[in-house]
């Protein structure tokens, strides 16, 4: 009978590991310096869900001063600290539109996500190094 109990416990652990974790991201204009203030504007929101290692992103943005050119998930060294882009997302090439994507996160990236080091960045024609940013922080 012990093997049945172990199998049931293992199945429960697997189901718990596959539970969806979700969060909301507020996208806000983020000028890197004073000179960029006139080129960045807008806002948006993203809903994100993590099941296992798969992260699904869906959201919208508006109010950019120029067309969006690219959207990526970046990894910073800490919450609020910029870092390199690591996952490409789909984004409307417009001043308002949608952002979406599904990415498979590595174990290292999952740990960085749990630590609050991942953020979404939308670049635009007038702000090619970031127009909107939003940190992926878990909902309580």
C-alpha positions in Angstrom: 0.0 0.0 0.0 2.9 2.4 0.6 3.7 2.6 -3.2 0.1 3.8 -3.9 0.5 6.5 -1.2 3.8 7.6 -2.7 2.3 7.7 -6.2 -0.6 9.8 -5.0 1.8 12.1 -3.2 3.9 12.4 -6.3 0.9 13.1 -8.5 -0.2 15.8 -6.1 3.2 17.4 -6.1 3.2 17.4 -9.9 -0.2 19.0 -10.0 0.8 21.7 -7.5 4.0 22.4 -9.6 1.7 23.0 -12.6 -0.6 25.4 -10.9 -0.8 28.7 -12.7 0.8 31.7 -11.1 -0.3 35.0 -12.4 0.5 38.7 -12.1 -0.3 42.1 -13.6 2.3 44.4 -15.0 1.8 48.2 -15.3 3.7 49.6 -18.3 4.9 53.1 -17.7 7.1 55.6 -19.6 10.6 55.4 -18.5 13.1 58.0 -19.8 16.7 57.0 -19.3 17.8 60.6 -19.0 16.5 64.2 -19.2 17.1 64.4 -22.9 14.8 61.4 -23.5 11.8 62.9 -21.6 10.3 64.5 -24.7 10.4 61.3 -26.6 8.8 58.8 -24.2 5.2 58.7 -23.2 2.3 56.3 -22.8 1.2 53.5 -20.7 -0.3 50.1 -20.7 -0.9 46.9 -18.8 0.0 43.2 -19.2 -1.5 40.1 -17.7 1.0 37.2 -17.3 0.6 33.6 -16.3 3.2 31.0 -15.5 2.4 27.3 -15.7 5.4 25.1 -15.1 8.1 27.0 -17.1 5.8 28.5 -19.7 5.1 32.2 -19.3 2.2 33.6 -21.3 2.0 37.4 -21.9 -1.0 39.4 -23.1 -1.6 43.1 -22.8 -2.0 46.4 -24.5 -0.4 49.9 -24.6 -1.3 53.4 -25.8 -0.1 56.9 -26.0 3.4 56.4 -27.5 4.9 59.4 -29.4 6.2 57.2 -32.1 5.5 53.6 -33.3 6.5 50.7 -31.2 9.4 48.7 -32.8 10.1 45.8 -30.5 9.1 44.2 -27.2 11.2 42.0 -25.1 11.5 40.4 -21.6 14.7 41.7 -20.0 16.6 40.4 -17.0 18.0 43.0 -14.5 20.5 42.3 -11.7 17.8 43.4 -9.3 14.3 44.9 -9.3 14.5 48.3 -10.9 17.9 47.7 -12.5 18.1 47.5 -16.3 19.5 44.4 -18.0 19.7 42.7 -21.3 16.8 41.6 -23.4 16.4 37.8 -23.5 13.0 36.9 -24.9 11.3 38.5 -27.9 7.6 39.3 -27.7 5.0 40.2 -30.4 4.1 43.9 -30.4 1.9 46.1 -32.6 4.0 48.4 -34.8 1.9 51.4 -33.8 1.5 54.1 -31.2 -1.2 52.0 -29.5 -1.8 48.2 -29.7 -1.1 44.9 -28.2 1.8 42.9 -26.8 1.8 39.1 -26.5 4.0 36.0 -26.4 4.6 32.6 -24.9 8.1 31.8 -23.7 9.7 28.8 -22.1 11.8 29.9 -19.1 15.0 28.1 -18.0 15.4 27.1 -14.4 17.8 30.0 -13.9 15.3 32.5 -15.4 12.5 31.1 -13.3 14.6 31.8 -10.2 15.3 35.4 -11.5 11.5 35.8 -12.1 10.8 34.7 -8.5 13.4 37.3 -7.3 11.6 40.1 -9.3 14.5 40.6 -11.8 12.4 40.3 -15.0 10.7 43.2 -16.8 8.9 43.9 -20.1 10.2 46.7 -22.3 8.6 48.2 -25.4 11.0 50.2 -27.6 9.8 52.8 -30.1 11.2 54.7 -33.1 12.0 57.8 -30.9 13.0 55.7 -27.8 14.9 52.7 -29.2 16.3 51.8 -25.8 13.0 51.7 -24.0 9.8 53.7 -24.1 7.6 51.6 -21.7 8.8 49.3 -18.9 7.0 47.1 -16.4 8.4 44.7 -13.8 7.0 41.2 -13.5 6.1 41.0 -9.9 3.8 38.4 -8.4 0.3 39.3 -7.3 -0.5 38.5 -3.7 
